[in-house]
Amino acid sequence: MSPFRLANDRSRTAERAAMLCCALLAALAAWLLLRFVGALLPGDAAPPTDAVPAGTAAITPARTSVARWHLFGNTPQAASGPSTTSLILRGTLADADPKAGIAVIADAGKGERSWRVGEEVSPGVRLARVYADRVVVTRDGSEETLTLPRDSDLRPAASPRGATAPGANARAGASATNASPGTTPAAQAVRAPNGLQAQVERLRQNPAELMKRVQVVPVLADGRLTGVRVSTGTDVVLLNQLGFQQGDVVTAVNGTPVDSIERGQQIMSSLGSASSVRVTVLRAGKPTEITVGLR
């Protein structure tokens, strides 16, 4: 092999490693997305932490305004039939007032994006109300319901010996290796190029750039945050180039579960001094670990 071709191969490998790090950071930027969503709504839209309607699970107060949003358990206003459209509900950010929420909806022809109540999701279809596990849209004067898919496929395959103790309600976003004792994660190691630390810092300060290329959607299971689902943004081939697959769910970074706003902030803060990034993803219920050396 000629030195010129070898140099090109090394250059492509370094470029892919840098892109991989960018994609991983995009998953972490989901937490910044959640923080930005609060700023999209009027200042009086978010209810105080003590305003919990009947039937709604209380949320532990936190220092971030996102904690004032009820992620599950709003009382429905009226019944509506299932939707016959091709739209797919990917995620919700539900307020105590169903008309103040935000939904992430996928359209086969246009990809997926977030919508506020009142916006036209597709021709003739408008978002009317947002609940934790479903949304209501209107079409031709009639109401239809889009429901979140069950996330039973997000848990690692059960151990053949039976495994989980009754009543053991561990946080679903914990490391996949802990969640499934009988499953060994597949591993992938990548060596990042020199100077990546500076690039990581730049991209960490510019999450909007990351999210244009790779979109991430918060995932709930059993009323708990389990991670973030990775999907394509404007760069439709990026996921395949990086080894990700559509629908991969990032559950942990460097062993830290992606299961709360505080965890996300902790992960973001630790990147500056980290010598490597180890990301655990669930793919069709099976854990996969991707490790990137930063130094």
N, C-alpha and C positions, 0 to 999 in steps of 0.2 A: 504494500500500500504506500502511495506517495506521501511525503510530508505534507503537501498541500491538502490532499484529501483528508489526512488524519487531523489536520488543524481545523478543517471545516466540520468534521464530525464532532470534535471537541467543542467547537463553537455552538453547534446545534444542541448538544447535550447541556451545555451551560445555560443556553437560552431557555430550554424546556424546564430546567431546574428553577430558574428565576420565575417562569410562568406558573410553575407549581406552587411556589411560595405565595405568589400573588393570589392564586385561587384559594389557598388556605386562609390567607388574610381576609379574603372576601367573605368567607364563612364567619369569621370573627366579627366582621363589620356589620353582621346582622344585628348585633347589639346596639351599634350606633344607629342603625335604621330604626329600631324600636324607640330610641330616644328622640330621633328626628320626627317620628310620626306624631308625637305629642305636640310638637310645634306647629303641625299642619292645621290643628283644630283651634277654634276660639279659646281664649284663656279660661272662660267659664264653662267649657264643655266637660272637662274632667271633673267627676264628682269627688267630694271629700272622702277620706278613707272610712268614715263612719257611716256613709250613706250606702248601706248594703240592703237591697231589696229582698223581700221574702223569697226563700228558695235559692238565694245566691250564696255560694261559698265565699266566706270572708278571705281576704288576702292580707297577709302580714304586712304592716306598714313598712316602707323602706324610704331611703333618702332620695330615690329617683321618682319622678312624677309618673313613670310608667306603672308603678305599683298601685296607683289609684285607679287603674283600669281593671275591670272584672274580666278575667280570661275565660270564665266559664260560669254557667248557671243563671243566665238572665231569664226572667219570666216571659213566655211568649205572649204576644198580643192577640194573634188570631191565627187560625189554621189556614194553611195554603197547600195546594197540591204539589207533587214532585215536578221538577222542571223537565221539559222535553227538549231543551236546547243542548248544544254541544259544549256548553260552558262547564268548567270543572272548578270547584272551590278548593283552593290550596291552603288558605290560612285566614284567620280572622284576628282582629284586635277589637274586642267588643267592650263598649262602654255600658254603664247602667242604663243609658238612653240608647235604645237600638238604632235610633236615627243619627247617632253621633259616631258610629263605628267605622272601621275601615276593613276591607276584605281584599285578599289576593285571589284573583280569578284568572284561570287559564282559558284561552281560546285557541282551538286547533290551528287557526289561520294567523293569529297575531302573537302567539306566545302568552306569557302571563305578566300581570302588573297589578299594582294596588289601585283600589277604587274607593272613593268616598260616597256616602249615601247621596243619592240624587244624580249621580253621574251615569251617563249612558255606557253600559258595558259593551254592548254590541247593538247594531241597528234595531231599534224598537224595544230594547231591553234595558231597563234602568234598575240600579241597586236601590232598594227601598228600606231595608232594615238589616242590621247585622247582629247576630247572636254568636255565642261562643262556638257552637258546633254546626251552625248553618247560617244561611242568609236568605232573605226574601227578595226576589226581583219581580218587577211588573212587566207584562208584555200584553199589548192589546187590551189593557184595562183589567187583566187578570193577574193574580199573584201566583208565583211559582217558587218552589224552595230548592236551593242548592245545599247539599249537606257535605260536611267534611268526610272523606273516606276514613274508615277505621284504620288505626295505625298498629294493628296486631302484627303486621309484617315487619315492623321496625325493631322488634325484639329478636335477639339472637335465637337460633334454633335451640330447643330444650335439650338438656342433657339426657342421654338414654336411660340413666339411672333414676330419673325422677327429680331430683334436685331441689326445686324451690320449696322452702318450708312454708306451711300455711301461715297466712297473715304477714308474711315478710314483704312489706310494701316498700321495697327499696326505690330510690329515685330512679326513674327510667332513663335519665340522661347520664347515669354513671358509666364508667369505662366498660366497654363491651367485654373485656376479658374477665372482669369481676361479675358481670351479669350472666355469663354463661360459662360455668366451670368446665363443661365438657367440650368447649369449642376453642380451638387455637386460631387466633387471627392470622390471616395471610399478611405477609410483610413485604414492603417495598421500600428500598433505601435510595436516596438521591443525594449527591454531593452538590451543594450550591456553589456558584462561582464567587470569586473574590469580589469584595465591594458590595455584596448583597445587603449587608446591614444598613447601609445608607439608603438603599432602595426600599427596604422594608419600612424604614422610618418615614420616608416620603409617602409611600402608599398608605401607611397607617394614618397619616394626617389627611389623606384624601380618599375616604371611603367611597365617595360618589363615583370616582374613576373605576374602582374595583367593581362596584355593583352594576356598572354599565356592561361589564364583560361577563360576570358570573352573578346570577341572582340567588339569593338565599331566602328561605321562608321558614319561620318558626314552626315547629312541629309539636303538637300536644298529643298525649296518650294518657287515658285515665285521669284527666284533669291536671296533668303535670307536663311541664316542658321537658321534652326528651332530646332535643337537639335542633339542628337547622338543616332543612332539605336544600341540596344544591341543584340548580337547574341552569340552563343556558340563558345568557343575556343577549347582548348584541353580537357577541362573538359565538356563533353557533357551533364552531368546531373545537372550541377551547377545551371543553370537558373531555372529549375523546383524546385530544393530544396529551392531556395531563393524566390520563388513566382513570378519570372519574367517569361515572355513568349517570345518566339522567335519573334523578330520584335518590341518589346517595344521601344519607343522613349523617352529618358530622355530630358525633356524640361526646367526644372528648379531645382535648388538645394538651399534649405533654402530661397526660394523666389527669388533667382537671376536667371534670364533667361540664358539658355545656348545658346547664340546667337552670340557670338563673341570670338575672342582669348582673348581680354582683360577681358571679363566676366569670362572665364575659369580660367585665372590667378587669378582673384579676389576670385573665389570660392576656389581654391586650397589654397590660402593664409589664408582664413578665417577658414579652418578646424582645425587648431591647437588650436584655442581658442573657438571653437563651443561646446556648451553643447549638441547639437543634430544635426542630419542631416535629413532634410526633402526633399525628392526627389519627384518631380512630373513627372509622365510618361504618355504618351498617348498610349492607347491600343485599337486598332480598333476605333480610333477617340474619345475615352472617357478617361477623366483624372483620374488617380489614384495616391494617395499620400502615400508614405512610410516614416514613421518617425522612426528614430533610436536614442535612448538616449545614449549619449557617457559618461555620468557621473552618 
